[in-house]
Amino acid sequence: MTTRLPTPWPGAPGPPDAEDPIRTPVVPHADVPPDDRLLADAVTASDAPDVVFALSRHGHRTVLSGGTAPPPPLPREDLRYEIGSATKTFTGLLLARLIHAGTLSGGETATALLDGGRPAGATPVTLAHLITHTSGLPALPAGFFLRGLPAWHTNPYARFPASRVVDAYLRHRQRQRPGTRWRYSNYGVAVLGHALAAATGTPWEDLVTDRVLRPLGLDGTTLRADDSRLDAVGHGRDGETPVPPFDAGGFQAAGAVRATPYDLLAFLEAHLYPGEAPPDLAPALRAVRRPVLRRGLTHRHVHTVAWFRHPADGGPLYFHSGATLGQQAFLGFRPDTGTALAAVCTRRFRAHDPFVATAYALLARE
């Protein structure tokens, strides 16, 4: 059961962050022995062909890489990595920016945006429902498994393009009242991306580039692989078999981002220090910190429009992980310790995989 918090949702202006410190830029790979030891241990524990842990502590960056495979031609920390579902943090920030700008309210119905001539129904799914996983939509649309089966071990999402995602949504028969249950849904966030594109008349790829990536200077972030040889190669569960680059198909808003560890760290640092971000983006960066719902027994699971939010001794910890068929990522930040962590690896998730647990423990460490 979902419990909504009384805080405004999600781009409503809040009090300014008076505590935002002023950072002094530092050189990556700075020699900070304690962090070096922690990151080196994390790289080893992750047990993957290529691993990068990038840590920012009060603006001081430490980046360590390694892995079980021979080093690639380019330094591991300079490659772009697939972040899978952590893409949703970019989509949540984009929605918060559009709301703060007055372009949207979050209460628009997806059906009305995707098919203006169709009645929304008595219990319509809104943009707010889609980004908070309370739409009632399943994890994946009807027909996904059958269509994706021929490419199940390579690129099943590529076989479900945008037109199929939208058509499946417009054909979907709602079985749950939106807003009553939390259920994680790649499908729902994919629909959100198409609804934002329809609302603005701009493809999602251009929206997120113009409203998020470019303002933050994330030049090492893109939404698809190319022939530049800058993309890290993913591997299967055995850690040896290479897999092709991930193609998100019509699920771009849910999982298409690929980025360098430095760009991911810069993205997280913007969340730590919104006062230093471009003025048009700063209110959205503050908005995505605020809780919008609680769920589970004792309502212990707290969510914002972009992040999972866990308690820590000094204040909340924000994080999101992601995975594709050959790579994994973990993004997180802690305002109380001034810490941001971006971690990536090139091995498909397997049972009892140590990567996410290792990254989370590192961020949670006091």
N, C-alpha and C positions, 0 to 999 in steps of 0.2 A: 504494500500500500504506500502511496506517495503522500507526503505531507509538505505542503507549500509553506514557505517562510513569508513573513509579512514584509520583507524587504521589496523595494520596487524591482520590477523585472523588465529587461535585463540591462538596458542602456540608460536608465534614469540617472540623472546626474547626482552624484553623492558628494560628500565633503572632500575637499582637496587633500592629497597626501602631504601634509606639512612635514612629515618625517622623511620624505624623499631625500636621500643624501646626494651630494655631488660627487661623482666618481672621477678619478683620474685614470685616463687610459693607460694600460700597461701592455707590455710585450707578451704575446702568447708564449707558452712553454717557460714562463718565469720559474726560477729555481725556488720552489717552496717544498723543502724535503718532506714535511709531514704529509702533505697532500700527494706528493709523488709516491710515497710508500702506499698510501691508501689506494690510489688509482692503479698502481702496478699490481697490487693484490687483486683488485677488481677485474682488471684485464685478464689475468691468469685464471681467475675463478670462472669467467664467462665461457671459456672452453669453446671458442669459435675461430674459424679461419682468419677473420679480420675483426678486430675490436678497437673501438676508440671510446675513451671516457674523457669528457671535457667538463671541467669544473671551474666555476667562477665564484670566488668568495670575496665579497665587498669589492667587486670589480677586478680582483686579481685573478688572472686566468692560469690554469694549469691543464695541459692537454697531453695525455699519454695514449699510445697506441701499441698494438702488438697482435698476436694471434698464433694459431697453430699452423697456418700456411706460410709459405715463403712470402716475403714482402712483395706487394704489387709494384709495377713500374713507377707509379706515383706514390708519394707518401700517403699512408692510409688516412691521415687527418685532412688531406686535401680533396678526397673523393666525396661524391654525393651518395647518400644512403637513403634507401626507401624507409619511410617512417610509418607506413601503414595507417592504422587508426589514429595515431597521434596527429594526423592531418586535421582531425576534428577540432583541435585547438585553434587552428588557423581559421576554420569555418566559423567557429563560435565568436572569435574576435571580429571577423568580417561582419557577422550579423549585428554584434554590439555596436560596431561603428555605423552601420546603416541606420540603426535605431537612434543613436545619439544625434545623427545628422538630420533626423526627421524624415528620412526616405521611407522608413517602415516603422511599424509600432511593435511588431512581434505577434500581434493578435490577428494578422491576416490569415485567411484560410488557404491551405495549399491548393485545394481543388479550384477555388476561384482564380488563383493566379495561373494555374496550369491549364485550366479550361474555363474561361470566363462565362460561358453560356450554361454551365452545369450548376444546379442547386448545390449548396454546400452541405445540406442535410441538417438534422436536428442537433447532432453532436460533431461539429466539424473539427478536423485536425488543423491546428494552427502552426505557424512557424515556431512558436515557443514549445509546443509539444514535440516537434521534430528534433530540435536541438537538445532537448532534455531527455530524450528517449522515453517519453510518456505518450507517444502517439497511438500506441496499441498495435503498431506495425510489427511484423515478425522480423527476425534478423536479416532475412533475405526474401526477395519477392517470389511469388508463385512461379514455377517454371524455371527458376534459376538452376537448380541441380540438374534437371534433365538437359537443359541447353549447355550447361557448362561441363557436363560429364566428359565429353571427348577431350577436353583440355584441362581436366581436373588437377593434374600434377604439373601443369605449365602455366596457363593463364585463363582460368575459368571466367574471371570478371570481364575479360576482353570480349567474350561472346555475348555480353549483355550490355549493349550500348545505351546511350541516353534515351533514345526513343522507346526502347523496351522498358526501361525503368519507369518512365512517365506513364506509358500505357498500362503497365502492371499496376501502378498506383491508382490510376483512374478506374480500373476494373476491380480494385480490391473492395471486398465487402467487410465493413467494420464490424468486429465482434466484441470489442471492448470500448467502453466510453473513454475517450482521450482524457489524460490527466489523472487517471485513477490507479495506474500501475506503471512501474518502471521496468522497461525491458530493453536492454542494449540492442540497437538496431543500426547496422550499416545502411540498410535500406532506407530508414527514415532520414538519415543525414544526407544520403544521396538525393532523395526527393527534395530536401531542403535546398540543396545546391541548385537544382533545376528551378525551384520556385523563386529563389533569389534572382536567377538569371531572367526569368519571365517578368518579375516585378520591375527590374531595372532596364530591361532590354539589352543586357550585356552578358555575354557568356561568363560562367563562373570563373573560368581560368583568367579572363581579363579582369574580373572584379577583384579576385584575391591578389592578383599581381599589382593592380593600380591602387588598391585600398590598404593592402597589408605589406606585401613583399617590398615594393619600391619605396614606400615611406620609411621603412626600417632598414633600407640599404642591403637587403638580402639578395645579393647578386649571385650567390652560390646555391640558390634554391630554384627548382623548376618542378614541372608537373609531369614530365615524361622523360624517358631515357633518350639519348641521341648517340651520334657516332663520334662524340668528342673524346671518348675513353676516360671521361671524368666520373663515370658511374661505377660504383663498387659492384662486384659480381657476387650475387647471392649463392648460397649452397643449400642442399637438402639436409635432412636430419642427420645424415652420416657425417656432415662436415666436409665432404669431399666432392660430391657431385654438384657441378654448377647448374644453376637454374636460370632461365631467361629473365630479362628485366620485367618487372611487374607492370602490367597494363591495367589500369583501374576501370577501363570501359566507361559505363555510365555512372560509376561510383566515385568520380573524382573528388567531390566534396568530402567523402568519407575516408579516402585513403591514397590520394595521388601524389602527395608532396614527397620529394626527394631533395635532400639538402646536405651541405657539408656540416661537420660538427661545429665549425666556427659560426656558421649562420644560425644553427639551432641554439647555440649559446647566446648569440646576440638577440634572438627572438625572446629567450627566457629573461635576459637582462632587462629588456624593455618592460617586461611584467614586473620585475623587481623595482625598477626606477621609472615609472610612467611619467614623472615630471620632466624627464629628459627626452621623452619621445616627441615626435612632431605634434603640435597642438591639436590637430584634427584627430589624432589617434589616441592621445593620452586619456580622454574620458572613457573610451572603450576598454583600454588596458586596465583601468580601475574597475570598470563594471564587471569584467570577467573574473574578478576576485570574489565578488559577492555571492554568497550562497543563495540558491533559488529553490532548492527542495531538499528534503531529507527522506530516507527510506530505510527499510529493514527493521529488525528488532531493536527497540530503544532508539530508533531513528539515528543509528550511529553512522550511516553512510550519507555524507553531505556532498552536494554537487553544485557547481556553478554552471554557467552556460558553456564553459569550455573545459573545465578541469574537475577531476576527482579531488576532494578536499578532506584531508585527515588531520586530526588533532596532533600536536606535538607539544612538548613541555613549554616552549616559549611562544607558541602561536601556530597557526595552520600551516600545513604542508600541502602543496598543490602538485599534481602529477597526472600524467597520461602515458600509457604505453601503446605500442603498435607493432604489428607483424605483417609481413607478406609471405609469399611461399618460400622465400630464401633469406629474409633479413628480419631483424628486430630493432626496436628503438624504445628508449625511455626518456621522457622529458619531465623535469620537475624543478620547482623552486620553493624557497622558504624565505619569506620576508624577515622573519625574526632573526635569522642568522646571516642574511644577505647572501644566500647561497643559491646558485643555479647549477643544474647538472643535465648535460645532454650525453647520452650513451647510445652507441649503435654497434651492431654486430652482424656478420654475414653467415648466419646459420639459422635454418628454419626451426621454429619452436618445436620442442619435443617434450615428452612427459618429464616432469621434474626438472625442467630447464633452469639453470642457475642464473641466467642473465638478468631478468627483471628483478628477481629477489635481491641479487647483488646490488643493482643500481638503487633500488628503493632503500635498502639498508644503509647505503652510503649517504643518501640524501637525509635520511632520518637521524643519522649519527649527529650527536651534539658536538 
